[in-house]
Amino acid sequence: MTGPQRRQFVGLIGAALGGALAGCLEEEGEEFLVTNTQIGLEPPAVVVRVTIENISANRQSGELTVGLRYHADGDTSGEPDEQWTKTDSVTVKQAASPQLRYRFADAYRDGSSIENYAVDASLDGDDL
């Protein structure tokens, strides 16, 4: 008995890989999401950049909620000393990944660094 031919092997690997990836792309609710957040200090403000990704074939719309937390001791795992929230209605065309910028004008604290801040961003969206 001989082993599989190269062509058969490549075909089997391609079919298995395609099947695995197809399952990833079909997951419900994973086509419109926040993929990255960045914090920047621009005294007297703190700026948060949020990247949204829409990998669907349709325009998507939703509400983005961005929460900024300040921790005076730098331990962002504990309760924040102060927190701020912004919400925004967003619409993103198909296959796009825009970066949005939010300025928290009253959030900068003298002597603070990026390590004193933490950000959370979430997106609730719908197909249009």
N, C-alpha and C positions, 0 to 999 in steps of 0.2 A: 504494500500500500504506500502511495506517495503522499507527501504533505500538500497543503494547499498551494496552488500557484500564486504568484505575486499578484496577479490581476484579481483573483478571488479574495485574497487577503485585504487588498486596498478597498475593494468593494464592501467587504464586511465591516471594516473599520469606518468607512464613510457612512454606511447605513446606521451603525451604532451611534456615531457622533452626531449625525443629523437628528436621530430620534431623541437623544439626550438634550440637545439644544432646543428642539421644538417644544419640549416640555417646559423649558425655562421661559420661553417667550409667550406661552399661553397662560401663564399664571394670572389669575384675576387680580386687578388692582395694581399690578406692577408696571404698567405702561406709562404712568404719570406720577412722578415722585421727585422728592428732594434728593439730590445726589451729593451735594457738597455745601458746607458752610465755612466761612472764614470771618475772623474778627480782626478789625484794625483800629488802632487808636489814632484819632485825629483831633486832639484837644481843641476845643472843649467838648468834643463828641466822641462816641464810639460808633464805628461803622461796621455793619454786618453785611456780607455778600452771601447770597443764597443762589445756588445753581439748581435749576429745575430741568428735568428731562422728560420729554414726551416721545416715546418710541412707537406710539400707535400710528395708524394710518389716518387718524382723524384729528381735527383740532380739539383741544381739551381746555376746559375752563374749571376753575376751582377757587377755593379760598386758602390762601397761604397764611399761616400763623407763625410768627417769629418771636421767640421769647429770649430775652437777654437777662442773665443773672450776674450779679456782682457779689463776690466773696472777698471780704476784706482780708481774711487770713490766707487766701490763695487755695484753700481746700474746696474745690468745686464739687466734691462728692457730698458735702453737707448742705445744710439749709443756707440759702442765700441771705445776705444782709439787705439787699435791694433787688427788685426785679421789674422789668418793663416788658410790655407785649405790644406788638403791632400786627394788624391783620390787613390783608390786601386781596382784592379780587384779581386773579390773573387768568389770562387766556394765552395759550401757547399753540402755535401751528404744529402740524404733524412733523415728526422727525426733527425736532428742534431742542436745543439745550441752552436757554437764555440764562444769563447771570443777572440777578436783581440786587440792587443796593439799597440798604435801609440805614438811615442815620438816626441814632438815638442821641439827640442833642443834649439831654440833661444827664446822661449816664456816666460820663467821665469823672473820675475821682483823682484829685492831685496825688501824685506818687504811685498811682496804680500802674500795673503792667497787664499785658494780655493774659497772663496766668491768673489774674483775679477775676476773669470773665469766662462765662460759659454760655453757649447758645444752643437752642433747640428750634427746629423748624419742622413743620408738618404741613401736608397738603391734602385737602379733601377735594376731589375733582369729579367731573362728569364729562362724558363724550358730548361733543356738539355736532 
